Amino acid sequence: MPLLINNDVTSRVLVTGEAIDVMESAFRQYAEGMAMFQTRTDMWSPTAAQGDYYRWGSLIGAISDPPTLAFRFKSDILTWREYGGAVTEEWHCVEPGSYCGFILLIDTSNGELIGMLNDGIIQHERVGATTGVGVKYLAREDSRVVGMLGSGGMARSYLRAIREVRNIEECRVYSPTPENRERFAAEMSAELGIRVMAVEDRETALADADIAALCTDSRVPIFTGNMVGLLRPGALIVNVRHDEIDAETYDACDRVVITSNTKLNDFVMGSEEDRNRRPMDVHYRRRYRDTEFEELPPITAGHKPGRQDESELIFFHNISAGIQFAAVGRLVYERARERGLGTPLPIEWFLQDIRN
């Protein structure tokens, strides 16, 4: 019987360490040809009444253990604005403050729809868990200090995951809104039992950091190549968006490791004037589009080396992959089912007697 699982249920059953474990397993399966995903697809329409563009985004991924396929989709109204030296991206569905993101979960052993899940918490935790896997294989073992740019939900997921795989003692966080970074520092310090400090600029956050975590919604670089020298030698840089770094950062790193080299499918309606409202097609993003990098899954499977020495400066390019939703979505479903949580739905709603 399918379960309807909301964010409240997910928050009660999802544990960071378990999410990292299932994500590592999914990447190993992918490296062995036992998991797959389609390229993320975004479809854009200039018809938004209360924004710059409407965007439909979707991801599909499947793993073999447990046998699961996930289809995640989003329905967004996008707006962009300049703030704190960045071009930030905001989105909503119907009205500001409400969002539409959903995951359909299929058991591929018999084709049954087993879950319909809000994607809010899972979206953050699947990316955070991927960061946890990347840090496990690519960060120095003695990493103790995190320089965090951004103070939202993704930053929280990143710090939890990094703390899970490394003995982090200190995090310095910067965001352009003082109350947001102060709140992050207070809440995460209490939750993780480590020193988390709000600072007034990016440079202070990054100075001598072992791990630089870029967790913003900026559409222009907030980490540039000249900032590499702020970090401790042998640091790891990890991002959320393609746009958070510039082309010179790629060049400054000894290695660039990416979740997968599969590129985004981007379909856009509208006139040239409409398209120019999207602050996206710039040189550093083209670098990502046109270059093949080392991939994380072969490293997790032992086919390729992780960090090879303490001096390597590594950029872990954390991007979306549908197997993330299959892995974490199935974990949430199983934990909710074990605890009798979620709303059961009749399977008859999703079956028919007409052959398609």
Secondary structure in CASP SS format (residue, H / E / C, confidence):
PFRMAT SS
TARGET T0000
AUTHOR 0000-0000-0000
METHOD secondary structure of the structure
MODEL  1
M C 1.00
P C 1.00
L E 1.00
L E 1.00
I E 1.00
N C 1.00
N H 1.00
D H 1.00
V H 1.00
T H 1.00
S H 1.00
R H 1.00
V H 1.00
L C 1.00
V C 1.00
T H 1.00
G H 1.00
E H 1.00
A H 1.00
I H 1.00
D H 1.00
V H 1.00
M H 1.00
E H 1.00
S H 1.00
A H 1.00
F H 1.00
R H 1.00
Q H 1.00
Y H 1.00
A H 1.00
E C 1.00
G C 1.00
M C 1.00
A E 1.00
M E 1.00
F E 1.00
Q E 1.00
T E 1.00
R E 1.00
T E 1.00
D E 1.00
M E 1.00
W E 1.00
S E 1.00
P C 1.00
T C 1.00
A C 1.00
A C 1.00
Q C 1.00
G C 1.00
D C 1.00
Y E 1.00
Y E 1.00
R E 1.00
W E 1.00
G E 1.00
S E 1.00
L E 1.00
I E 1.00
G E 1.00
A E 1.00
I E 1.00
S C 1.00
D C 1.00
P C 1.00
P C 1.00
T E 1.00
L E 1.00
A E 1.00
F E 1.00
R E 1.00
F E 1.00
K E 1.00
S E 1.00
D E 1.00
I E 1.00
L E 1.00
T E 1.00
W E 1.00
R E 1.00
E E 1.00
Y E 1.00
G C 1.00
G C 1.00
A E 1.00
V E 1.00
T E 1.00
E E 1.00
E E 1.00
W E 1.00
H E 1.00
C C 1.00
V C 1.00
E C 1.00
P C 1.00
G C 1.00
S C 1.00
Y C 1.00
C E 1.00
G E 1.00
F E 1.00
I E 1.00
L E 1.00
L E 1.00
I E 1.00
D E 1.00
T C 1.00
S C 1.00
N C 1.00
G C 1.00
E E 1.00
L E 1.00
I E 1.00
G E 1.00
M E 1.00
L E 1.00
N E 1.00
D C 1.00
G H 1.00
I H 1.00
I H 1.00
Q H 1.00
H H 1.00
E H 1.00
R H 1.00
V H 1.00
G H 1.00
A H 1.00
T H 1.00
T H 1.00
G H 1.00
V H 1.00
G H 1.00
V H 1.00
K H 1.00
Y H 1.00
L H 1.00
A C 1.00
R C 1.00
E C 1.00
D C 1.00
S C 1.00
R C 1.00
V E 1.00
V E 1.00
G E 1.00
M E 1.00
L E 1.00
G C 1.00
S C 1.00
G C 1.00
G H 1.00
M H 1.00
A H 1.00
R H 1.00
S H 1.00
Y H 1.00
L H 1.00
R H 1.00
A H 1.00
I H 1.00
R H 1.00
E H 1.00
V H 1.00
R C 1.00
N C 1.00
I C 1.00
E C 1.00
E E 1.00
C E 1.00
R E 1.00
V E 1.00
Y E 1.00
S C 1.00
P C 1.00
T C 1.00
P H 1.00
E H 1.00
N H 1.00
R H 1.00
E H 1.00
R H 1.00
F H 1.00
A H 1.00
A H 1.00
E H 1.00
M H 1.00
S H 1.00
A H 1.00
E H 1.00
L H 1.00
G C 1.00
I C 1.00
R E 1.00
V E 1.00
M E 1.00
A E 1.00
V C 1.00
E C 1.00
D C 1.00
R H 1.00
E H 1.00
T H 1.00
A H 1.00
L H 1.00
A C 1.00
D C 1.00
A C 1.00
D C 1.00
I E 1.00
A E 1.00
A E 1.00
L E 1.00
C C 1.00
T C 1.00
D C 1.00
S E 1.00
R C 1.00
V C 1.00
P C 1.00
I C 1.00
F E 1.00
T C 1.00
G H 1.00
N H 1.00
M H 1.00
V H 1.00
G H 1.00
L H 1.00
L C 1.00
R C 1.00
P C 1.00
G C 1.00
A C 1.00
L E 1.00
I E 1.00
V E 1.00
N C 1.00
V C 1.00
R C 1.00
H H 1.00
D H 1.00
E H 1.00
I E 1.00
D C 1.00
A H 1.00
E H 1.00
T H 1.00
Y H 1.00
D H 1.00
A H 1.00
C C 1.00
D C 1.00
R E 1.00
V E 1.00
V E 1.00
I E 1.00
T C 1.00
S C 1.00
N C 1.00
T C 1.00
K C 1.00
L C 1.00
N E 1.00
D E 1.00
F E 1.00
V E 1.00
M C 1.00
G C 1.00
S C 1.00
E H 1.00
E H 1.00
D H 1.00
R H 1.00
N C 1.00
R C 1.00
R C 1.00
P C 1.00
M C 1.00
D C 1.00
V C 1.00
H H 1.00
Y H 1.00
R H 1.00
R H 1.00
R H 1.00
Y H 1.00
R H 1.00
D H 1.00
T C 1.00
E C 1.00
F C 1.00
E E 1.00
E E 1.00
L H 1.00
P H 1.00
P H 1.00
I H 1.00
T H 1.00
A C 1.00
G C 1.00
H C 1.00
K C 1.00
P C 1.00
G C 1.00
R C 1.00
Q C 1.00
D C 1.00
E C 1.00
S C 1.00
E C 1.00
L C 1.00
I E 1.00
F E 1.00
F E 1.00
H E 1.00
N C 1.00
I C 1.00
S C 1.00
A C 1.00
G H 1.00
I H 1.00
Q H 1.00
F H 1.00
A H 1.00
A H 1.00
V H 1.00
G H 1.00
R H 1.00
L H 1.00
V H 1.00
Y H 1.00
E H 1.00
R H 1.00
A H 1.00
R H 1.00
E H 1.00
R C 1.00
G C 1.00
L C 1.00
G C 1.00
T E 1.00
P E 1.00
L C 1.00
P C 1.00
I H 1.00
E H 1.00
W H 1.00
F H 1.00
L C 1.00
Q C 1.00
D C 1.00
I C 1.00
R C 1.00
N C 1.00
END
